[in-house]
Amino acid sequence: MESLVDQISNFSWSTNPQKYYDVIKEIIELFKDGGEDEIVSEAAEDLKAWETTKLNIAVTGEAGAGKSSFTNNIRGLKPKDEGAAPIGLTETTQKPVAYSHPNFPNVIFWDLPGIGTPRFPLKTYLEQVNFSRYDFFIIVCSKRFRSNDVHLAQKIQAMGKKFYLIRSKVDEDLRNRERTDPETYSKEEVLKEIRDDCKQYLEEHLGASNPQIFLTSCWDLDKYDFPDLLETLEKDLPSLKRLAFLLSLPNISPEVIKRKKDAQKKLLWKIALVSVFVNAVPFEALKICVDPVLLLKSLTGIYKQFGLDDSSLTQLARQVQKPVEELRAVIQSPPEKDIGITYWILSKFLDKAAEDAKRVSMKVREQVEA
């Protein structure tokens, strides 16, 4: 049976704060046997579980496949940004290296050494990279999947974990084909050819029927199959890890921003419950009692989740070579009875932050497309 807290989180409400308050009071009355303490305790435990949830993602494949580029771009970083994985023409990863997300330190991407090198032979690879540590594996190849990729996928599957096959650098393949055969070039045909080639090899050697392959470009995350990859990962991950993964994504499209907003809204009632009933202090000017520390932490968190904090904006401005003031100029949300009003404050702030993220993203696109 769905808990009261989860029922509250999934409700759809009007923008009337008093209605929030009245309905919450009514629901609490229906659960008098459990009492407010039990309900608030459940909400507090859920928030604590969310804050402490860790997601460890392994990115592996043969040397030079684009593992480090993928690790950087999915965290919204360029090669010269602080915390970026080093990129080179030869194997630059000599041991498993953890790269935490800049705004979500509990979301960790592990850049693993290339499989099949003298230091990391296939036979001992999983033991050397501490296989049990990771929630799932992303196997990256840049031309076609090879025997080492297939053997690694088989070993991962045999140990009961999930893997996702990514064919990277398709933008380079498209450019090369257009240059060599401009008269008959067809983007759709080239992508189909790449996909069919990968599928045929994997069906023959992995034994999988119609294996799912994601064609990507690290420089254009909103194109090709990357949106499908995100949707698949969201479906496969348990709820808290799914939320952590989603909120850690860069704002690559309006759809991603919307999904972030929708996911975050489900947390707001839990934050409002805990804010009102735990460590609450009165604010006479607003006629509410809330926990100011939790409220401020939540507002700051929303800013970070949408990349609107000073650090994220400064980094983005540097990447697209725009003055940071130009990005700040399009932001309209404010700087970084009780339950209903607290939820209403957070909800309105979330709505504005999501719209700001869209405006900043559009401003960046103006620069890229110019």
C-alpha positions, 0 to 999 in steps of 0.5 A: 500500500502506498504510504501517506507521504508518497500519496501526498507527494504524488497529488496534483494541486492548485496554486492556492496555499490554503487548499494545500494546508486544508487537505494536508490537515484532513489527510492527517486526521484520517491517520490519527492512529499513526499520528503526525510524528509517524508521518513526519518521521517517514518523510524525514527518513525518505529525505535522509535516504535521498541525501545519502544515496550514492550512484556509482557508474562505471564507464569502460571500453577499449583504449581511445573509445572516448570514455573520458570524453563521455565522463566529462560531458555527461557531467557538463564539463569540458577537458580544461575544466576543474575536475575533468578527466584527462583526454589523450590520443593514447590510454590516459587512464591507468587505474579506476578513477572516481569523478564526482559530479560537481553539484552532486558528490554522491553521483560518481562516474568511474573512468576505468582503464581500457580493457585488453591492455597489457596492464588490464587483460580481459581475464582479470579485468573485473577483479582489477577494477573492483567490479562489485562497486558499480551500480551499472556499466557503460561500455563505449566503443568508437568504431565497432564493438570488438571481442573484448567488449563482448566478453566484458558484457558477458562477464557483467551479465553473468554476475547479475549487473546491467550494462549499456552499449554506446557507440560513440563519435557518430558525429565524426562518422557522419562528417567523414561520410559526407566529405567522401561521398557528398552526392549520395550522403544521407544522415539517416542511412549512415546512422542505420548502417552503423546501427545495423553493423553493431547489431549484427556483430553483437547478435553473432558474438553476444548471442543477444536478440536485437541488442539495444545500442545507443549511438551518441556524440559526446559533443552533442548530447541532445542528439542521436540516441542519448535521450533514449539512453537517459530514458532507459537508465531512468526505467532501470534504476531504483527510485532514489538512484534514478532521481540522483541520476536525473538531477545530475544531468546537464540541461541538454534539452527542454525535456530534461529540464522538465523531467528534473522539475517533475522529479523534484516536485515529488520531494517538495511535500516531504521537505515541507512536512519536515520543515514545518514539524522539525526545528520550525521557527515562527516568521511573523511577517509571513505568518508561517513556522518553518525550519529556515535551514532546511528551506534555504538548503532546499532552495540552494539545492534547486539552484544547483540542480538546474545549474543556476548557482554562481559556480555553474554559471561561471563555468558555463559562461567560460565554456561558451565564451559568453560574459557570465552577466549575460547569462545571469540577466535572463534569470528571473527567480529570486536569489539562492497555513505552514505545510501548504505555504512552505510547499507553495514557496518551494514549488513556485521557486522550482517553477521559476528555476526550471524556466530560468534553466531553459532561458540560460540554455537558449542563450547558450544555444544562440552562441553555439549556433551563431 
